[in-house]
């Protein structure tokens, strides 16, 4: 049964600036990031304050690479590891914002989207006059690569079904399904942390990755145990984090989505492949106003 709750009809921005300090997961460099309100129809825009405010819009056309993280680039200027911040912004209904950074990588914080979500919730949002348009799916769009699959189907709300299958005794097969409204997102999705395997850490570091990784900002697995003293936040935290990443990568569409995403063994590359395919297949969707869209299913 579909609930009768309709989403916000107008665009929103932050009610006040919020500031974050941390290190980049892959670069290990310190970074300060300030989110500030932006005018209607601006979208999500990153600004490199260390490069005279050089701006890069969070759109699919600016994606530079999607291995281990989603990075944006314009004219040789990079913004790395954007997905957790984009996830929180999209899930909490922030349409327009400037993300001002003094280095190239979004701070990893605790490895989840919860620090971003909590601060956005704390300062609140300001309604704007401009109409919010949703990308309403009209027909299925599917991508299959061997045992990996991601698809998008028509649905009268935004819904995600995500399943994973890792050959590790503490992960194995997991599946989660949510219609992530802001309250559900903050409680059930945002706290899920990024994860990795201790045996792979040295290889990744030699490749220039996870230089800022630690037990404070990632779930790290040995061959048969979780190395973090506090353990897991959810039994299926791994699948929940994949959903968190997906919500962030879908923000690159530029509009909130109305459709049902079904993903199996996907990741950033397949998320981006779906975004790209959807933008190419113009007849598979149309822009719709909020009165045609519902927020969640039950």
C-alpha positions as CSV (number, residue, x, y, z in Angstrom):
1,X,0.0,0.0,0.0
2,X,1.3,3.4,-0.9
3,X,1.2,6.1,1.8
4,X,-0.5,9.3,1.0
5,X,2.3,11.6,2.0
6,X,3.6,13.8,-0.7
7,X,7.1,15.2,-0.9
8,X,8.1,18.9,-0.7
9,X,6.9,20.8,-3.8
10,X,9.5,23.5,-3.6
11,X,13.3,23.5,-3.7
12,X,15.3,23.8,-0.5
13,X,18.6,25.0,0.7
14,X,20.3,25.1,4.1
15,X,19.0,27.5,6.7
16,X,22.6,28.3,7.8
17,X,26.2,27.3,7.0
18,X,27.7,24.1,8.5
19,X,31.4,23.3,8.9
20,X,33.3,20.1,8.9
21,X,37.0,19.2,9.5
22,X,38.7,15.9,8.8
23,X,40.9,14.0,6.5
24,X,40.4,12.5,3.1
25,X,40.0,8.7,3.1
26,X,42.3,8.1,0.1
27,X,44.6,11.1,0.2
28,X,45.0,11.3,4.0
29,X,45.3,15.1,3.7
30,X,43.5,17.5,6.2
31,X,40.5,19.3,4.7
32,X,38.0,21.9,5.9
33,X,34.6,21.9,4.3
34,X,31.8,24.5,4.7
35,X,28.3,23.9,3.3
36,X,26.5,27.2,2.6
37,X,23.1,28.1,1.3
38,X,22.7,28.6,-2.5
39,X,20.1,30.2,-4.6
40,X,17.3,28.2,-6.3
41,X,18.2,26.2,-9.3
42,X,21.9,26.2,-8.4
43,X,22.1,22.5,-7.6
44,X,25.0,21.0,-5.6
45,X,28.2,22.8,-6.4
46,X,31.7,22.2,-5.0
47,X,34.1,25.1,-4.7
48,X,37.8,24.7,-4.2
49,X,38.7,27.7,-1.9
50,X,42.4,26.8,-2.3
51,X,42.0,27.4,-6.0
52,X,40.3,30.8,-6.0
53,X,36.8,29.2,-5.6
54,X,37.0,27.0,-8.7
55,X,33.5,25.5,-9.0
56,X,32.5,22.0,-10.1
57,X,28.8,21.0,-10.3
58,X,27.8,17.6,-9.0
59,X,26.5,16.3,-12.2
60,X,27.2,13.1,-14.2
61,X,29.0,15.1,-17.0
62,X,31.7,15.9,-14.5
63,X,32.4,12.4,-13.2
64,X,36.1,11.7,-13.5
65,X,36.4,8.2,-12.0
66,X,34.3,5.7,-10.0
67,X,36.8,3.1,-8.7
68,X,36.6,2.9,-4.9
69,X,34.9,6.4,-4.8
70,X,33.0,8.8,-7.0
71,X,35.2,11.8,-8.0
72,X,34.4,14.8,-10.1
73,X,36.7,16.8,-12.4
74,X,36.5,20.0,-14.5
75,X,39.5,21.5,-16.4
76,X,41.9,19.3,-14.4
77,X,40.5,20.2,-11.0
78,X,39.4,17.3,-8.9
79,X,36.9,16.8,-6.1
80,X,37.2,13.3,-4.7
81,X,35.1,10.9,-2.6
82,X,31.8,12.8,-3.0
83,X,29.3,10.0,-2.4
84,X,28.7,10.2,1.3
85,X,28.1,14.0,1.3
86,X,25.9,13.7,-1.8
87,X,23.9,10.9,-0.2
88,X,23.1,13.0,2.9
89,X,22.2,16.1,0.8
90,X,19.9,14.2,-1.5
91,X,18.2,12.1,1.2
92,X,17.5,15.1,3.4
93,X,16.1,17.1,0.6
94,X,18.8,19.7,0.0
95,X,18.5,20.8,-3.6
96,X,20.8,23.8,-3.6
97,X,24.1,24.2,-1.7
98,X,27.7,25.2,-2.1
99,X,30.3,22.8,-0.6
100,X,33.4,24.9,-0.1
101,X,36.6,22.9,0.4
102,X,40.3,23.9,0.9
103,X,41.6,20.6,-0.5
104,X,40.6,18.0,-3.1
105,X,38.8,15.3,-1.0
106,X,35.6,15.5,1.0
107,X,36.4,14.6,4.6
108,X,35.6,11.0,5.4
109,X,34.5,11.8,9.0
110,X,33.5,8.5,10.6
111,X,33.1,6.6,7.3
112,X,29.4,7.1,7.1
113,X,27.0,9.9,6.1
114,X,25.7,10.4,9.7
115,X,27.9,13.4,10.6
116,X,26.7,15.3,7.5
117,X,23.1,14.3,8.1
118,X,23.1,15.3,11.7
119,X,24.5,18.8,11.0
120,X,22.1,19.3,8.1
121,X,19.2,18.3,10.4
122,X,20.5,20.6,13.2
123,X,20.6,23.8,11.1
124,X,17.4,22.9,9.2
125,X,16.3,23.8,5.7
126,X,14.9,26.9,4.1
127,X,12.1,26.5,1.5
128,X,12.6,28.3,-1.8
129,X,10.2,29.6,-4.4
130,X,11.4,27.5,-7.3
131,X,9.5,24.3,-8.1
132,X,11.2,21.0,-7.4
133,X,11.1,18.5,-10.3
134,X,11.5,14.8,-10.0
135,X,12.8,12.4,-12.5
136,X,9.9,10.0,-13.0
137,X,10.7,6.6,-14.5
138,X,8.4,5.6,-17.3
139,X,9.9,2.3,-18.4
140,X,12.6,-0.1,-17.1
141,X,16.3,0.6,-17.6
142,X,18.6,-2.4,-16.9
143,X,22.4,-3.0,-16.9
144,X,23.9,-6.5,-16.5
145,X,27.6,-7.3,-16.3
146,X,28.1,-11.0,-15.6
147,X,26.8,-11.6,-12.1
148,X,26.4,-7.9,-11.4
149,X,23.1,-6.2,-12.1
150,X,21.4,-2.9,-11.6
151,X,18.0,-1.8,-12.8
152,X,15.4,0.9,-12.5
153,X,11.7,0.4,-12.7
154,X,8.6,2.6,-12.6
155,X,7.3,3.2,-9.1
156,X,5.1,5.8,-7.4
157,X,7.8,6.5,-4.8
158,X,11.6,6.3,-4.5
159,X,12.6,2.9,-3.4
160,X,15.8,0.9,-3.3
161,X,16.5,-2.8,-3.0
162,X,20.2,-3.6,-2.7
163,X,21.8,-7.1,-2.3
164,X,25.4,-8.0,-2.0
165,X,27.4,-11.2,-1.9
166,X,30.9,-11.3,-0.5
167,X,33.0,-14.4,0.0
168,X,33.6,-13.4,3.7
169,X,32.1,-15.3,6.7
170,X,30.9,-12.0,8.2
171,X,29.3,-10.6,5.1
172,X,28.0,-13.3,2.7
173,X,24.6,-12.5,1.2
174,X,22.8,-9.5,2.5
175,X,19.8,-7.6,1.2
176,X,18.2,-4.3,2.3
177,X,15.1,-2.5,1.1
178,X,14.0,1.0,2.0
179,X,12.0,4.0,0.8
180,X,14.5,6.3,2.4
181,X,12.6,9.4,3.6
182,X,14.7,11.7,5.8
183,X,13.8,10.2,9.1
184,X,14.4,6.6,8.0
185,X,17.6,7.6,6.2
186,X,19.1,9.2,9.4
187,X,18.2,6.2,11.5
188,X,18.8,3.3,9.2
189,X,21.1,4.2,6.3
190,X,23.3,7.2,7.2
191,X,25.1,5.5,10.1
192,X,26.4,2.6,7.9
193,X,30.2,3.0,7.4
194,X,32.4,2.2,4.5
195,X,34.3,-1.1,4.8
196,X,37.4,-2.8,3.6
197,X,39.6,-5.8,4.1
198,X,42.8,-5.7,6.1
199,X,44.6,-8.1,3.7
200,X,44.0,-5.6,0.8
201,X,45.1,-2.4,2.7
202,X,48.8,-2.5,1.8
203,X,48.1,-3.1,-1.9
204,X,45.6,-0.2,-1.9
205,X,48.1,2.1,-0.2
206,X,50.7,1.3,-2.8
207,X,48.1,2.3,-5.4
208,X,47.7,5.7,-3.7
209,X,44.4,4.8,-2.0
210,X,43.1,4.6,1.7
211,X,46.1,6.6,3.0
212,X,43.7,8.2,5.5
213,X,41.9,5.0,6.4
214,X,41.7,3.8,10.0
215,X,39.5,2.0,12.4
216,X,38.0,5.4,13.2
217,X,36.6,5.9,9.7
218,X,36.0,2.5,8.3
219,X,34.9,-1.0,9.2
220,X,38.0,-3.2,8.7
221,X,37.7,-7.0,8.3
222,X,40.4,-9.6,9.0
223,X,39.8,-13.0,7.5
224,X,37.3,-13.9,10.2
225,X,36.6,-10.9,12.4
226,X,35.6,-7.3,12.6
227,X,38.8,-5.4,13.8
228,X,36.9,-2.4,15.1
229,X,36.6,-2.6,18.9
230,X,33.0,-1.4,18.8
231,X,31.9,-3.9,16.3
232,X,29.2,-3.3,13.7
233,X,26.4,-0.8,13.9
234,X,24.0,-3.1,12.1
235,X,24.3,-6.8,11.3
236,X,23.8,-5.9,7.6
237,X,25.9,-2.7,7.8
238,X,27.7,-3.6,4.6
239,X,24.6,-3.7,2.5
240,X,23.3,-0.6,4.1
241,X,26.4,1.3,3.2
242,X,26.1,0.2,-0.4
243,X,22.7,1.7,-0.4
244,X,24.1,4.9,1.1
245,X,26.6,5.1,-1.7
246,X,23.9,4.5,-4.3
247,X,21.7,7.3,-3.0
248,X,24.8,9.6,-3.3
249,X,25.7,8.5,-6.8
250,X,22.1,9.0,-8.0
251,X,22.3,12.6,-6.9
252,X,24.5,13.1,-10.1
253,X,21.2,12.9,-12.0
254,X,20.5,16.5,-10.9
255,X,16.9,15.7,-9.8
256,X,15.3,13.5,-7.1
257,X,14.3,10.2,-8.5
258,X,10.9,8.6,-8.6
259,X,11.4,4.9,-9.3
260,X,12.5,1.6,-7.8
261,X,16.2,0.8,-8.0
262,X,17.2,-2.9,-7.8
263,X,20.9,-3.6,-7.4
264,X,22.8,-6.8,-7.0
265,X,26.6,-6.9,-6.4
266,X,26.8,-3.4,-7.9
267,X,29.1,-0.6,-6.9
268,X,30.1,2.9,-7.9
269,X,30.9,1.9,-11.5
270,X,27.5,0.3,-12.0
271,X,25.7,3.2,-10.2
272,X,27.3,5.6,-12.6
273,X,26.6,3.3,-15.6
274,X,22.9,3.5,-14.6
275,X,23.0,7.2,-14.3
276,X,24.6,7.6,-17.7
277,X,22.2,5.1,-19.3
278,X,19.2,6.9,-17.9
279,X,20.4,10.3,-19.1
280,X,20.9,8.8,-22.6
281,X,17.5,7.1,-22.7
282,X,15.4,10.3,-22.6
283,X,12.1,8.4,-23.3
284,X,12.6,6.3,-20.2
285,X,11.7,9.2,-17.9
286,X,10.1,12.6,-17.6
287,X,10.3,15.5,-15.2
288,X,7.3,15.6,-12.8
289,X,6.2,18.0,-10.1
290,X,5.7,16.9,-6.5
291,X,1.9,16.4,-6.7
292,X,2.5,13.4,-9.0
293,X,5.1,11.8,-6.7
294,X,4.8,10.1,-3.3
295,X,7.6,9.7,-0.9
296,X,7.4,6.2,0.5
297,X,5.7,2.8,0.3
298,X,4.4,0.6,3.1
